[in-house]
Structure formats: structure tokens, C-alpha cells
């Protein structure tokens, strides 16, 4: 049996090797080489960058907690006006890039912005007579990131609250607990594992953010990696800083996995779906409505309305040849990444299925499934450095061989082309495709495999004739999700794009950096609309479950 599946095993392990190669390259470079620049940074600014990173992550997690949990509990446990609309509207900020939201609010709240101008004109104040908070600071970055990332906490918390037993909450009512007491004494303790998973996702997204912190001039480990590579062209020092970030990611992943285990244990006991929601009245009802709509307004509606205004007034400046060329670039890259990730997902998942036909799944099939998904947790910045180390080594090897054979130097055929960017995005988003295809294959009955065997089909024919048609919907969704995520990716694109090559994400960010978002409002809206598709899919899935 093992011999029959050797090719699938080889393909699965080969895919895994390619996907974890950038991570191994970072550690190899960081451990194997010494660097004077890193030593200088370590003794001067790196401790400050590390502290800023810690404060940014902790502050964003705290604010995401404050934004996400009350809104999740209100949607799951209370009856308020407009709740059906709010349930999906509260997810919308997740589609907004943080640096775009940051630009919009900075434009409004700056000294020359409309709000401060109105204050000075209305109350006849001079700048020395009033104090106004500066948004482009560490607390400002925390607030903006929390506004666009709190839906991670909201989604998982709402799901956990909805799965809680109605009998427990009914018991709380019999003990004359108020809704607030019921929240703190019953609902919140039971939802802690799910909340911890949501916070882990917020922490990983915050750790890897570059656009927002760079625009807000907050120095973090992520900006240190960019400055070290793009400013000093020192790949070794960048790899060493990246290895520090990888260790933080490992800690966050460990916490997230532990929380998932706890979540299964807690929720296995509470499966009742009784209608046990509270009916709010008076000022409490309108306060709840105001809170939820305030989050939607602040995280999505106000920024998107500002972008729509820019798009209408600067349409002729936005609808340019560059916009069309960069859109085509994004489409090419995203389609290539989606295709690669779907192929990887089919190979890894099908070998996993074949290995389980004897009644158990071997570790040789389980390991590629798990390790191939690691890239999704790694910040795009860190991943880009690992890819750069790997492809530069490959380029140098190819050029050395070509020189030895007297063929002439081919140049940077891997690091200087679209290959490096497609490679990086495939490593980062293969987990999305693997998860989608895995859930699709799990619904295919094993009896169909046995029937295909009795009809003389080998494993390749079985995949082509039986499994792919049955999981076509899941495979298309996997490709769509990867395509969308690739369109939005900024961090890896900035570092790995070829010379004179822009994607929509880098195109928009360049204008944001130059304080000219109005000239790129149209592509920014396009990116946001594209980002809404996976949110719609996720929200519909949750509605079907509950």
C-alpha cells in the first residue's frame, strides 16, 4: 500500500519543504552569520523597537477586546433594533486596510483638517488656547488597528456566545442576575477560549502590520526589518530581526492552539439552541444600538464615504493608464498564486486521505498538512526576508553554474522577477486553500474511494474523476479566497516586487505615503470591495451553523 502512494508522499513532502524553506532560511542566516549592523542596532534602537512592538500589540489587543466582546454579546444575547443588519455590518471593518483608515482620520483630525479648523473658527481659538490629541502616535496606531481588527474577536466571541446553553442562562435569570451580571458570571467565562483565539489573531495581524505603523511613524520590529533591508541593503541583519519576530509568532501560535483545545472541551457540553436572549428597553436599548453602529461607522462607513467622495471628485486623476496596468499586474500575480495554492492543497490533502484508507492517518501524511500551513501565521515582512534569502542563494548558484559552463550569466531570474512574489504569497496563503479543500474532501464518503478502486482506477484517476468534481465548489472557494488575499497583500509586495512593478496594494500605499490618497481612492475602493467577499462567505457560514 505504501509503495502505491509513494509519488503522492514525495509530492506532499516536497511541497511542504518548499513552503517551510523561507522559515528555515531565516533561522539559518540569523544563526550562521554575524553582523556588525545588527550588533549596533541591538545596542542602540532595537530595544526601543521591541518595546514599541510589545506596547502596540498589547494596546491593540486590549482595544479589540473592548470593541469586540460587548458587540458580540449584544448580537448573540440581546434583542435590539436593526440586529440582523448589525450582525454582518460589524464584520465590515475587517475589509479596510489600516493605513487607509489611518490616512482618513489623520486628514480629518490634523491641525489643517476640517475638525480643528471648525473648532478654531467656531470658538475663535488660537492654537495655543486648546489641546487636541495627535493621532500619529503609538496610541493612535493602536486605536486605528483595533478599529479594523476587532471583528476577529467579535466573530469568534459571537459564535461562542451563541453556542452556550440556554439552560445556564435561564438559571442565571432564576437567580435574579441582571444581563450585566449574567454576562460577567456566565457568558464571559465560558467564552474565554474563543476570545483568546480571536486575540491571538489580532496580535499576529498587529505584529505583521507595516502600512499603518509606518504611516504613523511608529518604529516597530516590522519597520526595522524594512529599514535594514531597503535602507541598508543588509539581508543578514534583517534576517536576525525577523527571527525575533518568528519566535513571537511561535509563542502566539502556541497560545492559540492551547485555547482551541480548551474551546472544544468547553463547548462539547453546551449545545442547546434555545432562544434565551434578553429584551433591552429604554436608554439601554439605544445605548446598545449606538455602540454597535458607532463601531461600524468608525471602522468602515466613514472611511468608505470619504473614499467615495475622493473617487467622484478625482475620477479623471484616478482612472489612468497606470491604474489599469497595476490592476492587470495584481490580477496576474493573484491568479498565479491561487492556481499554485489550489494545486498544493489538492496534493497535500489527497495524500492525507489516501494514507487514511487503512483506518488510521500516518504521521508522514499529517506532518505535511500541519507544516504546510505555517506560512499563514508568519508576518508578510518576515516571510519576504526568508524568500529573499532563498531565491538570492538560488540565483547565485544558477549564475555560478552558468559561468562555470561558459553559458553566460542569466542574471537574477528568480529574485528579479515575479517568481519571488508569487512564491512568497503561495507560502503565505496556501493554508487558506488547504483548509478549504480539506473541509470539502471530508464530506466525500470513503465508499466512493472503494468503488473507484473496484472499477480499476488508480489514485490519479480517482482524484481526477471522483474527488475533484465532488470538491469543485470548495476548490473554487479556496482559489477565490487566495486570489482575494493576494490582491490585498502589501508587506511582501513592497519588498519582493520586481523593479518598476506595482500592484494595486503598493500603488495605493505609495499615494498614502505621499499624503495623496485622493488620487488613489478608486483603486483603494476596489481593494476594499474585493476584501468584502471572504467576509460575506464567512458570515454566511456562521449563519448556517447557528
Long-range contacts (C-beta under 8 A, 24 or more apart in sequence): 1-357, 1-358, 4-458, 4-459, 5-351, 5-354, 5-355, 5-459, 8-347, 8-350, 8-351, 8-354, 8-459, 9-351, 9-355, 9-364, 9-365, 11-347, 11-351, 12-347, 12-348, 12-351, 12-352, 12-365, 12-368, 13-364, 13-368, 15-344, 15-347, 15-348, 15-368, 15-372, 16-348, 16-367, 16-368, 16-371, 16-372, 18-427, 19-344, 19-371, 19-372, 19-374, 19-375, 19-426, 19-427, 19-430, 20-371, 20-372, 20-374, 20-375, 21-386, 21-390, 22-375, 22-378, 22-383, 22-385, 22-386, 22-387, 22-389, 22-390, 22-424, 22-427, 23-246, 23-374, 23-375, 23-378, 23-386, 24-386, 25-239, 25-386, 25-387, 25-389, 25-390, 25-393, 26-239, 26-242, 26-243, 26-246, 26-382, 26-385, 26-386, 26-389, 27-243, 27-246, 28-389, 29-235, 29-236, 29-239, 29-240, 29-389, 30-236, 30-239, 30-240, 30-242, 30-243, 31-243, 33-236, 35-234, 35-236, 35-237, 35-240, 37-228, 37-232, 37-234, 37-236, 37-237, 38-234, 38-236, 38-237, 38-240, 38-241, 41-224, 41-228, 41-237, 41-241, 45-219, 45-224, 46-224, 46-241, 48-219, 49-219, 49-220, 49-221, 49-223, 49-224, 50-221, 50-244, 52-138, 52-218, 52-219, 52-220, 53-207, 53-220, 53-221, 53-222, 55-138, 55-142, 56-138, 56-141, 56-142, 56-145, 56-206, 56-213, 56-218, 56-220, 57-203, 57-206, 57-207, 59-138, 59-139, 59-142, 59-146, 60-142, 60-145, 60-146, 60-149, 60-202, 60-203, 60-206, 61-199, 61-202, 61-203, 61-206, 63-142, 63-143, 63-146, 63-150, 64-146, 64-149, 64-150, 64-152, 64-153, 64-198, 64-199, 64-202, 65-153, 65-195, 65-199, 66-146, 67-146, 67-147, 67-150, 67-153, 67-154, 67-295, 68-150, 68-151, 68-152, 68-153, 68-154, 68-157, 68-198, 69-153, 69-154, 69-157, 69-188, 69-195, 70-291, 71-150, 71-154, 71-291, 71-292, 71-295, 72-153, 72-154, 72-155, 72-157, 72-158, 72-161, 73-157, 73-158, 73-161, 73-183, 73-187, 73-188, 74-288, 74-291, 74-292, 75-158, 75-292, 76-157, 76-158, 76-161, 76-162, 76-277, 77-161, 77-169, 77-179, 77-182, 77-183, 77-187, 77-276, 77-277, 77-278, 78-179, 78-277, 78-278, 78-279, 78-280, 78-288, 79-277, 79-278, 79-279, 79-280, 80-280, 80-285, 80-288, 80-289, 80-292, 81-285, 81-289, 82-289, 82-293, 86-292, 86-293, 86-296, 87-158, 87-539, 88-535, 88-536, 88-539, 89-293, 89-296, 89-300, 90-151, 90-154, 90-292, 90-295, 90-296, 91-151, 91-154, 91-155, 91-535, 91-538, 91-539, 92-151, 92-296, 92-299, 92-300, 92-532, 92-535, 93-147, 93-148, 93-150, 93-151, 93-295, 93-296, 93-298, 93-299, 93-300, 94-148, 94-149, 94-151, 94-152, 94-531, 94-535, 95-300, 95-528, 95-529, 95-531, 95-532, 95-535, 96-148, 96-299, 96-300, 96-303, 96-304, 96-528, 96-531, 97-148, 97-211, 97-488, 97-490, 97-505, 97-508, 97-524, 97-527, 97-528, 98-144, 98-145, 98-148, 98-149, 98-209, 98-211, 98-212, 99-211, 99-212, 99-214, 99-215, 99-490, 99-509, 99-512, 100-303, 100-307, 100-508, 100-512, 100-517, 100-524, 100-528, 101-144, 101-147, 101-148, 101-299, 101-303, 102-135, 102-140, 102-141, 102-144, 102-212, 102-215, 102-216, 103-215, 103-512, 103-515, 103-517, 104-302, 104-303, 104-306, 104-307, 104-517, 105-135, 105-144, 105-303, 106-135, 106-136, 106-215, 107-306, 107-517, 109-133, 109-135, 110-135, 135-216, 136-215, 136-216, 136-217, 137-216, 137-218, 138-216, 138-218, 140-216, 141-212, 141-213, 141-216, 141-218, 144-212, 144-216, 145-205, 145-206, 145-209, 145-212, 146-202, 147-295, 147-298, 147-299, 148-299, 149-201, 149-202, 149-205, 149-206, 150-202, 150-295, 150-299, 151-535, 152-198, 152-199, 152-201, 152-202, 152-205, 153-195, 153-198, 153-199, 153-202, 154-198, 155-198, 155-538, 155-542, 156-194, 156-195, 156-197, 156-198, 157-191, 157-194, 157-195, 157-198, 158-542, 159-194, 159-542, 159-545, 159-546, 160-190, 160-191, 160-193, 160-194, 160-195, 160-263, 160-267, 161-187, 161-191, 162-546, 163-267, 163-270, 163-271, 163-546, 164-190, 164-191, 164-270, 165-269, 165-270, 165-271, 165-272, 165-274, 166-272, 166-273, 166-274, 166-275, 166-276, 167-272, 167-274, 168-270, 169-276, 170-274, 170-276, 179-278, 179-280, 182-278, 190-266, 190-270, 192-262, 193-259, 193-260, 193-262, 193-263, 193-265, 193-266, 194-259, 194-263, 196-255, 196-256, 196-259, 196-262, 197-256, 197-259, 197-260, 197-263, 200-252, 200-253, 200-255, 200-256, 200-259, 201-256, 203-252, 204-249, 204-252, 204-377, 204-379, 207-245, 207-248, 207-249, 207-252, 207-379, 208-245, 208-378, 208-379, 208-380, 208-381, 208-382, 208-491, 210-380, 210-381, 210-490, 210-491, 210-494, 211-490, 211-491, 211-509, 211-512, 214-513, 215-512, 215-513, 221-245, 222-379, 222-381, 222-491, 225-381, 225-382, 225-385, 226-381, 226-494, 226-495, 229-385, 229-388, 229-495, 230-495, 235-385, 235-388, 235-389, 235-392, 238-385, 239-385, 239-386, 239-389, 242-381, 242-382, 242-385, 242-386, 245-379, 245-381, 245-382, 246-378, 246-382, 249-377, 249-378, 249-379, 249-382, 252-377, 253-377, 273-546, 304-525, 304-528, 307-517, 307-521, 307-524, 307-525, 307-528, 308-521, 308-525, 310-517, 310-518, 310-521, 311-521, 311-522, 311-525, 313-518, 314-518, 314-519, 314-521, 315-522, 317-518, 317-519, 318-519, 318-520, 318-521, 318-522, 318-523, 319-522, 322-502, 322-507, 323-507, 323-522, 323-523, 325-502, 326-502, 326-503, 326-504, 326-506, 326-507, 326-523, 327-504, 327-523, 327-526, 329-501, 329-502, 329-503, 329-504, 330-486, 330-487, 330-503, 330-504, 330-505, 332-418, 333-418, 333-421, 333-422, 333-425, 333-486, 333-503, 334-425, 334-482, 334-483, 334-484, 334-486, 334-487, 335-483, 336-418, 336-422, 337-422, 337-425, 337-426, 337-429, 337-482, 337-483, 337-486, 338-433, 338-479, 338-480, 338-482, 338-483, 338-486, 339-479, 340-422, 340-426, 340-430, 341-426, 341-429, 341-430, 341-432, 341-433, 341-478, 341-479, 341-482, 342-433, 342-437, 342-475, 342-478, 342-479, 342-482, 344-372, 344-426, 344-430, 344-433, 344-434, 345-430, 345-433, 345-434, 345-436, 345-437, 345-438, 345-475, 345-478, 346-437, 346-463, 346-468, 346-475, 348-372, 348-434, 349-434, 349-437, 349-438, 349-441, 350-441, 350-459, 350-463, 350-467, 352-438, 353-441, 353-449, 353-467, 354-459, 357-446, 357-449, 369-434, 369-438, 372-430, 372-431, 372-434, 373-430, 373-431, 373-434, 373-435, 374-431, 375-427, 375-428, 375-429, 375-430, 375-431, 376-428, 376-429, 376-430, 376-431, 376-432, 378-427, 378-428, 379-491, 380-424, 380-428, 380-489, 380-490, 380-491, 380-492, 381-491, 381-492, 381-495, 383-424, 383-427, 383-428, 383-492, 384-424, 384-491, 384-492, 384-494, 384-495, 384-496, 385-495, 387-420, 387-423, 387-424, 387-427, 387-492, 387-496, 388-415, 388-420, 388-495, 388-496, 391-415, 391-419, 391-420, 391-423, 416-498, 416-499, 417-498, 418-498, 418-501, 420-496, 420-498, 421-492, 421-493, 421-496, 421-497, 421-498, 424-492, 424-496, 425-485, 425-486, 425-489, 425-492, 428-485, 428-489, 428-492, 429-481, 429-482, 429-485, 429-486, 430-482, 432-478, 432-481, 432-482, 432-485, 433-478, 433-479, 433-481, 433-482, 435-478, 436-474, 436-475, 436-477, 436-478, 436-481, 437-471, 437-474, 437-475, 437-478, 439-474, 440-470, 440-471, 440-473, 440-474, 440-475, 441-467, 441-471, 441-474, 443-470, 443-471, 444-470, 444-471, 477-537, 480-533, 480-534, 481-534, 481-537, 484-530, 484-531, 484-533, 484-534, 485-534, 487-527, 487-530, 488-527, 488-530, 488-531
